[in-house]
Amino acid sequence: MQNPDTINIALAQMHIAWEDKAANYKKAEIFMREASTHGTEAVFFPEMSFTGFSMNTAVTKETEYETVTYMKTLARQYQMYAGFGWVKDCGQKCENHYTIVDKEGSVLSDYAKLHPFSYSGEDEKFQGGSAITYFQLKGMECSSFICYDLRFPEIFQQASKSAQVILVPANWPAKRREHWKTLLKARAIENQVYVLAVNCVGETGGLYYSGDSGVFNPNGELLVSLSEKEGCLYCELPNDAWDFREAFPVKRDRREELYQALYVQSQQEVHNGSCAAEHIVQT
């Protein structure tokens, strides 16, 4: 029997078939079928769930929302929320999207990755999004970011003003796995939220991924994890993030007006320095 004060979630740590949507769609259904036998109410897949982290947008991009349509059907069939990544054709460039649908197949959230990963050339093919999105899971306010966004703490602070749960789907290579695990734990602690991290695993597109999917609570404790193999990771998520905040109210001591003033001051100093350098050159 399901607890009304918790939600049973599953993180689908996939070995993604490179640029093969049909094969990965079939795998998604297998994951959701298995998850349904565990009483799962919500399942989340990695970034670019059904293509891998490919810059070959001629193959991966979508204009007819075929991935969203397919996943709506599975959500209705298995009566669970589903989160998944796909590539949206925006004309000159694309966007790296992560969409959440509910049990009836309605779209609850459609997030576009804010920070394209320029180190890998993602910025050459993808434009960054411009908004934080939110969605509800059984009364819990949630938000989602994607992979490289994890390195930018400001957006997590903004999201966690209302969000109790933050989802981070990724294609994060094994060679930087310690960064992944450390930053996930830090984001959970500093924002006092549950962090749900779902990565891919295995060799995909010439890179190796160790997975390391997991659930961190607002104290930064790793509740469940899975590494080095494909599989579904299950967790019963309680609606108690606000209890952590009330017991240890860190956020009330934030000084956001000061941070903004310091930012403006630093920008002005940079501008003044550039003007001074230009004057020296001219003279």
LUMFI-976731 format. One record per residue (C-alpha): x, y, z. Coordinates in Angstrom, 1 decimal. Layout:
<pts>
c1 X, c2 Y, c3 Z
...
</pts>
This chain:
<pts>
c1 0.0, c2 0.0, c3 0.0
c1 1.4, c2 3.4, c3 -1.0
c1 2.1, c2 6.0, c3 1.7
c1 0.3, c2 9.3, c3 0.9
c1 3.2, c2 11.2, c3 2.5
c1 5.9, c2 9.7, c3 0.3
c1 6.5, c2 8.9, c3 -3.4
c1 8.2, c2 5.8, c3 -4.8
c1 10.6, c2 6.9, c3 -7.4
c1 12.9, c2 5.0, c3 -9.8
c1 16.1, c2 6.2, c3 -11.5
c1 16.7, c2 4.3, c3 -14.7
c1 20.5, c2 4.1, c3 -15.1
c1 20.6, c2 3.2, c3 -18.8
c1 23.3, c2 2.0, c3 -21.1
c1 22.2, c2 4.2, c3 -24.0
c1 22.4, c2 2.7, c3 -27.5
c1 24.2, c2 5.4, c3 -29.5
c1 21.9, c2 7.6, c3 -31.6
c1 19.4, c2 4.7, c3 -31.8
c1 16.0, c2 6.0, c3 -30.6
c1 14.1, c2 2.9, c3 -31.5
c1 16.3, c2 0.6, c3 -29.4
c1 16.3, c2 3.0, c3 -26.5
c1 12.5, c2 3.4, c3 -26.6
c1 12.1, c2 -0.3, c3 -26.3
c1 14.6, c2 -0.2, c3 -23.3
c1 12.6, c2 2.6, c3 -21.7
c1 9.4, c2 0.4, c3 -21.8
c1 11.3, c2 -2.5, c3 -20.2
c1 12.4, c2 -0.2, c3 -17.4
c1 8.9, c2 1.2, c3 -16.8
c1 7.4, c2 -2.3, c3 -16.9
c1 9.8, c2 -3.5, c3 -14.3
c1 9.3, c2 -0.3, c3 -12.2
c1 5.6, c2 -0.8, c3 -12.2
c1 6.0, c2 -4.1, c3 -10.4
c1 7.8, c2 -2.3, c3 -7.6
c1 4.9, c2 0.2, c3 -7.0
c1 6.9, c2 3.0, c3 -8.6
c1 5.0, c2 6.2, c3 -9.1
c1 7.7, c2 8.2, c3 -11.0
c1 10.6, c2 7.1, c3 -13.2
c1 13.4, c2 9.3, c3 -14.4
c1 15.8, c2 8.7, c3 -17.3
c1 19.3, c2 10.2, c3 -18.0
c1 20.0, c2 13.3, c3 -20.2
c1 19.4, c2 12.8, c3 -23.9
c1 17.8, c2 9.6, c3 -22.8
c1 17.3, c2 7.9, c3 -26.2
c1 20.3, c2 9.1, c3 -28.3
c1 23.2, c2 9.6, c3 -25.9
c1 25.1, c2 12.9, c3 -25.6
c1 25.5, c2 13.4, c3 -29.3
c1 26.3, c2 16.6, c3 -31.2
c1 25.0, c2 15.0, c3 -34.4
c1 21.8, c2 17.1, c3 -34.2
c1 20.9, c2 16.2, c3 -37.8
c1 20.1, c2 12.8, c3 -36.5
c1 18.9, c2 13.5, c3 -33.0
c1 16.8, c2 16.7, c3 -33.3
c1 13.0, c2 16.6, c3 -33.3
c1 10.4, c2 19.0, c3 -34.7
c1 7.3, c2 16.7, c3 -34.2
c1 7.9, c2 15.9, c3 -30.5
c1 8.1, c2 12.2, c3 -31.2
c1 9.9, c2 11.4, c3 -28.0
c1 7.4, c2 13.3, c3 -25.9
c1 4.5, c2 11.6, c3 -27.7
c1 6.0, c2 8.2, c3 -27.1
c1 6.7, c2 8.8, c3 -23.5
c1 3.2, c2 10.2, c3 -22.9
c1 1.9, c2 6.8, c3 -24.1
c1 4.1, c2 4.9, c3 -21.7
c1 3.2, c2 7.1, c3 -18.8
c1 -0.5, c2 6.4, c3 -19.4
c1 0.1, c2 2.7, c3 -19.9
c1 2.1, c2 2.2, c3 -16.7
c1 0.3, c2 5.0, c3 -14.7
c1 3.5, c2 6.7, c3 -13.6
c1 5.2, c2 10.1, c3 -13.9
c1 8.1, c2 10.0, c3 -16.4
c1 11.1, c2 12.3, c3 -16.9
c1 13.2, c2 12.0, c3 -20.0
c1 15.7, c2 14.0, c3 -22.2
c1 15.5, c2 14.8, c3 -25.9
c1 16.7, c2 17.3, c3 -28.5
c1 14.5, c2 20.1, c3 -29.7
c1 15.0, c2 21.6, c3 -33.2
c1 15.0, c2 25.4, c3 -32.7
c1 16.2, c2 26.4, c3 -36.2
c1 19.8, c2 27.5, c3 -36.4
c1 20.6, c2 25.6, c3 -33.2
c1 18.9, c2 23.1, c3 -31.0
c1 18.0, c2 22.9, c3 -27.3
c1 18.8, c2 20.1, c3 -24.8
c1 15.4, c2 19.4, c3 -23.2
c1 14.2, c2 17.4, c3 -20.2
c1 10.5, c2 16.9, c3 -19.9
c1 8.2, c2 15.6, c3 -17.1
c1 4.8, c2 14.0, c3 -17.9
c1 2.2, c2 12.8, c3 -15.5
c1 0.2, c2 9.6, c3 -15.3
c1 -2.3, c2 10.9, c3 -17.8
c1 0.4, c2 12.0, c3 -20.2
c1 0.1, c2 15.7, c3 -19.6
c1 3.4, c2 17.7, c3 -19.7
c1 4.2, c2 19.1, c3 -16.2
c1 7.6, c2 20.6, c3 -17.0
c1 9.7, c2 21.2, c3 -20.1
c1 13.2, c2 22.4, c3 -19.2
c1 15.9, c2 23.5, c3 -21.6
c1 19.5, c2 23.2, c3 -20.3
c1 20.7, c2 26.6, c3 -19.2
c1 24.4, c2 25.9, c3 -19.7
c1 25.6, c2 24.1, c3 -22.9
c1 28.9, c2 22.3, c3 -22.2
c1 31.3, c2 24.3, c3 -24.4
c1 34.2, c2 22.1, c3 -23.4
c1 32.6, c2 19.4, c3 -25.6
c1 31.4, c2 21.8, c3 -28.3
c1 27.7, c2 21.6, c3 -27.2
c1 27.4, c2 25.4, c3 -27.4
c1 28.2, c2 25.1, c3 -31.2
c1 25.0, c2 23.1, c3 -31.8
c1 22.9, c2 24.0, c3 -28.8
c1 21.6, c2 27.3, c3 -27.4
c1 21.0, c2 27.7, c3 -23.7
c1 17.6, c2 27.9, c3 -22.2
c1 16.5, c2 30.9, c3 -20.2
c1 14.1, c2 29.7, c3 -17.4
c1 13.9, c2 27.4, c3 -14.4
c1 10.9, c2 25.1, c3 -14.4
c1 9.0, c2 23.5, c3 -11.6
c1 6.5, c2 20.6, c3 -11.2
c1 4.6, c2 18.8, c3 -8.5
c1 5.0, c2 15.2, c3 -7.4
c1 2.3, c2 14.3, c3 -4.8
c1 2.5, c2 17.8, c3 -3.2
c1 6.3, c2 18.0, c3 -3.4
c1 7.6, c2 21.0, c3 -5.3
c1 10.3, c2 19.8, c3 -7.7
c1 12.7, c2 21.3, c3 -10.2
c1 15.2, c2 19.9, c3 -12.7
c1 18.5, c2 20.8, c3 -14.2
c1 20.7, c2 18.9, c3 -16.7
c1 24.3, c2 17.6, c3 -16.2
c1 26.7, c2 20.5, c3 -16.6
c1 24.2, c2 22.8, c3 -14.9
c1 25.4, c2 21.1, c3 -11.7
c1 28.5, c2 23.2, c3 -11.7
c1 26.5, c2 26.5, c3 -11.4
c1 25.3, c2 26.8, c3 -7.7
c1 23.4, c2 30.0, c3 -8.2
c1 20.5, c2 28.3, c3 -10.2
c1 20.1, c2 25.7, c3 -7.4
c1 19.8, c2 28.4, c3 -4.8
c1 17.1, c2 30.1, c3 -6.9
c1 15.2, c2 26.8, c3 -7.5
c1 15.4, c2 25.7, c3 -3.9
c1 13.5, c2 28.8, c3 -2.7
c1 10.4, c2 26.7, c3 -3.4
c1 11.6, c2 23.3, c3 -4.6
c1 12.1, c2 20.5, c3 -2.1
c1 13.4, c2 18.1, c3 -4.7
c1 15.9, c2 18.8, c3 -7.5
c1 16.4, c2 16.3, c3 -10.3
c1 19.7, c2 16.1, c3 -12.2
c1 19.7, c2 13.8, c3 -15.3
c1 23.1, c2 13.5, c3 -16.9
c1 25.6, c2 12.0, c3 -19.3
c1 28.6, c2 12.5, c3 -17.0
c1 31.8, c2 10.6, c3 -17.9
c1 33.6, c2 8.4, c3 -15.5
c1 36.8, c2 10.4, c3 -15.7
c1 35.1, c2 13.2, c3 -13.8
c1 33.0, c2 11.0, c3 -11.5
c1 34.4, c2 12.4, c3 -8.3
c1 33.3, c2 15.9, c3 -9.4
c1 29.8, c2 14.4, c3 -10.0
c1 29.5, c2 12.8, c3 -6.6
c1 31.0, c2 15.7, c3 -4.7
c1 28.9, c2 18.4, c3 -6.4
c1 25.7, c2 16.4, c3 -6.0
c1 26.3, c2 16.1, c3 -2.3
c1 27.2, c2 19.8, c3 -2.0
c1 24.0, c2 20.9, c3 -3.8
c1 21.9, c2 18.8, c3 -1.5
c1 23.6, c2 20.2, c3 1.6
c1 23.8, c2 23.9, c3 0.7
c1 20.2, c2 24.0, c3 -0.6
c1 18.7, c2 21.6, c3 1.9
c1 16.9, c2 19.6, c3 -0.8
c1 16.6, c2 16.0, c3 -2.0
c1 18.8, c2 15.6, c3 -5.1
c1 17.9, c2 12.8, c3 -7.5
c1 20.8, c2 12.1, c3 -9.8
c1 20.4, c2 9.8, c3 -12.8
c1 23.3, c2 9.1, c3 -15.1
c1 23.9, c2 6.8, c3 -18.0
c1 26.4, c2 3.9, c3 -17.8
c1 28.8, c2 1.9, c3 -20.0
c1 30.6, c2 2.9, c3 -23.2
c1 28.5, c2 5.2, c3 -25.3
c1 29.7, c2 7.4, c3 -28.2
c1 33.4, c2 6.7, c3 -27.4
c1 33.2, c2 7.7, c3 -23.7
c1 32.8, c2 5.5, c3 -20.7
c1 30.2, c2 6.3, c3 -18.0
c1 30.3, c2 4.8, c3 -14.5
c1 26.7, c2 5.7, c3 -13.6
c1 26.9, c2 6.7, c3 -10.0
c1 23.2, c2 7.5, c3 -9.9
c1 21.8, c2 8.2, c3 -6.5
c1 19.5, c2 10.0, c3 -4.1
c1 20.9, c2 12.5, c3 -1.6
c1 18.8, c2 13.8, c3 1.3
c1 19.0, c2 17.4, c3 2.5
c1 21.8, c2 16.4, c3 4.9
c1 23.9, c2 15.2, c3 2.0
c1 23.5, c2 11.6, c3 3.0
c1 23.5, c2 9.1, c3 0.1
c1 20.3, c2 7.0, c3 0.5
c1 20.7, c2 4.7, c3 -2.4
c1 23.2, c2 4.4, c3 -5.3
c1 24.2, c2 2.3, c3 -8.3
c1 27.5, c2 2.2, c3 -10.1
c1 29.1, c2 0.4, c3 -13.0
c1 26.0, c2 -1.4, c3 -14.2
c1 22.7, c2 -0.8, c3 -15.8
c1 19.6, c2 -1.0, c3 -13.7
c1 16.7, c2 0.7, c3 -11.9
c1 17.4, c2 2.4, c3 -8.6
c1 14.4, c2 2.6, c3 -6.2
c1 13.8, c2 4.9, c3 -3.4
c1 10.8, c2 5.9, c3 -1.2
c1 11.1, c2 9.7, c3 -1.0
c1 9.5, c2 11.4, c3 2.0
c1 7.9, c2 14.8, c3 2.0
c1 10.1, c2 16.2, c3 4.8
c1 12.6, c2 18.7, c3 3.2
c1 11.0, c2 21.6, c3 5.1
c1 11.6, c2 19.8, c3 8.4
c1 15.4, c2 19.8, c3 7.6
c1 15.2, c2 23.6, c3 7.0
c1 13.2, c2 24.4, c3 10.1
c1 15.6, c2 22.3, c3 12.2
c1 18.7, c2 24.0, c3 10.8
c1 17.5, c2 27.3, c3 9.1
c1 20.6, c2 28.2, c3 7.0
c1 18.6, c2 29.9, c3 4.3
c1 17.3, c2 32.7, c3 6.5
c1 20.9, c2 34.0, c3 6.9
c1 21.5, c2 34.4, c3 3.1
c1 22.1, c2 38.1, c3 2.1
c1 21.0, c2 38.2, c3 -1.5
c1 20.8, c2 42.0, c3 -1.7
c1 24.4, c2 42.2, c3 -0.6
c1 25.4, c2 39.5, c3 -3.1
c1 23.7, c2 41.5, c3 -5.9
c1 25.4, c2 44.7, c3 -4.8
c1 28.8, c2 43.0, c3 -4.7
c1 28.2, c2 41.7, c3 -8.2
c1 27.2, c2 45.1, c3 -9.5
c1 30.3, c2 46.6, c3 -7.8
c1 32.6, c2 43.9, c3 -9.3
c1 31.2, c2 44.5, c3 -12.8
c1 31.7, c2 48.3, c3 -12.4
c1 35.3, c2 47.7, c3 -11.4
c1 35.9, c2 45.5, c3 -14.4
c1 34.4, c2 48.2, c3 -16.6
c1 36.5, c2 50.9, c3 -15.0
c1 39.6, c2 48.8, c3 -15.4
c1 38.9, c2 48.2, c3 -19.1
c1 38.3, c2 51.9, c3 -19.7
c1 41.6, c2 52.7, c3 -17.9
c1 43.5, c2 50.2, c3 -20.0
c1 42.0, c2 51.6, c3 -23.2
c1 43.0, c2 55.1, c3 -22.1
c1 46.6, c2 54.0, c3 -21.5
c1 46.7, c2 52.3, c3 -24.9
c1 45.4, c2 55.4, c3 -26.6
c1 47.8, c2 57.7, c3 -24.9
</pts>
